[in-house]
Amino acid sequence: MRVLLVEDDQLIGDGLKAGLERLGFAVDWFTDGFEGEEALYQAPYEVAVLDLGLPGQDGLEVLKNWRNNGRKEPVLVLTARGDVDQRIIGLNTGADDYLGKPFSLKEVQARLNALIRRANGRTSPLLTHGDVAFDPETRKVSLSGREVALSPREIALLELLLLNKNKVLSKETIENKIYSWNDEVQSNAVEVHIHHLRKKLGKDIVRTVNKIGYIMEDK
């Protein structure tokens, strides 16, 4: 899943980007409020992580502009641990959740997964399709109860398909969802990932819709 990170603290931003990418997220990181705001209009993000104390334009103004322009992406606001007033203002401005600094990567992951789950109208954290099950918290995939080893990018693609069952996803859409702007994408990358999913999880896990894209259909 693709995440927009807007955080000017280099240590926090670098740690979040590296940690979330290890967990299978594609992360675009911006340190300026104006650039961070504009980024949300340029790519299909599942969720945004927004610091409030930003140069150029503060986080509350960024959040307000997003909501005023009709953007509905879930937003996790980062605040100083004891700044209750900022948290309240952030939630009233349109934030979906907040997290006080300092925080653990595991907590960020759990909150992002919860926001993505809520945005997709799901109550259960487990994503399933036939005998295939995926746990977003542990990033583990199983087939008929047995764990299957997938690469981080294969897991990201599987999660995207599970979240969009019965929808045809174009190759371009898939690339935009599982890669960040800094990633080098081979022309046949999606086809290779699809091939690997079929080999590991069954040839019927994904159907190719000729000249359109791919779909995971309920059985």
Secondary structure as UniProt FT lines:
FT   STRAND          2..6
FT   HELIX           10..22
FT   TURN            23..24
FT   STRAND          26..30
FT   HELIX           33..40
FT   TURN            41..42
FT   STRAND          47..51
FT   HELIX           59..68
FT   TURN            69..70
FT   STRAND          75..80
FT   TURN            81..82
FT   HELIX           84..93
FT   STRAND          97..101
FT   HELIX           105..119
FT   TURN            120..121
FT   STRAND          127..129
FT   TURN            130..131
FT   STRAND          132..135
FT   TURN            136..139
FT   STRAND          140..143
FT   TURN            144..145
FT   STRAND          146..148
FT   HELIX           152..163
FT   TURN            164..166
FT   HELIX           171..178
FT   TURN            181..182
FT   TURN            187..188
FT   HELIX           189..201
FT   TURN            203..204
FT   STRAND          207..209
FT   TURN            210..212
FT   STRAND          213..215
//
